[in-house]
Amino acid sequence: MRVAYRINSKLRKKLHRPFGVLIKGSLSENKEKIDEIILKTHPPIIISVGDMVSRDISEYNYQPIIIIIDNKCMRKKIAPRKFSVEKVFYASNPPGTITVEAIKAIKDALEIGKRSQIVIDGEEDLLTLIAILHAPEKALIVYGQPKEGFVVIKVTEKKRTETRTILKDMKLLRKTK
């Protein structure tokens, strides 16, 4: 396992803030808002990052094409969840890092274009950044915002530029393709 990026304390504070549109409350309380966003944006795919948001978004039949989980909620182990997927990828990604292995899993899942699950040994939070870089234009990425709700990100070139800036600010340990 090779680490490509490691977060620093300056970025840790910045990344605690929502990186997209924060929707306060649960998905069930905000189904109309999600429906409206999907109707307005017509995303080519949806990617969910996080166990609870992935569970909720799947239960409401939004059908994320990629589900990224670590079998934890608020850093506490939870029972593994089975999702209806065609392919499962596994990758190590320690807390506060982005590994080459996790980047490859996301790229591979996007490349096959089938409903996939990526199970992370470690922590999946920062992988939202990699999903933004590699997802198609207008894709929606949904992740949980602890104790607040969930965040929806529409992939745009502007959002990719913001993401590249964040990754440049992280300690680059190994260049990736």
Secondary structure, 3 states (H helix, E strand, C coil): CCEEEECCHHHHHHHCCCCCEEEECCCHHHHHHHHHHHHHHCCCCEEEECHHHHHHHHHCCCCCCEEEECCEECCEECCCCCCCCCEEEEEEECCCEEEHHHHHHHHHHHHHCCCEEEEEEECCCCHHHHHHHHCCCCCEEEEEECCCEEEEEECCHHHHHHHHHHHHHCEECCCCC
